């Protein structure tokens, strides 16, 4: 659950950093994918299980 919240925060930050006039779902989705990559890289340094490994 913590990883999902962190990923949504990363996605919203990505939208804010893009400096667009209005909210675009495509920008949020690309931020969500970038968040997945960041969390995947960082989960190796902690004892937590990557969120997509729980579903697979």
Protein Blocks (a to p, Z undefined) as FASTA:
>chain_A
ZZmmmmmmmmmmmmmmnopabdcfklmmmmmmmmmmmmmmmmmmpmbdcfklmmZZ
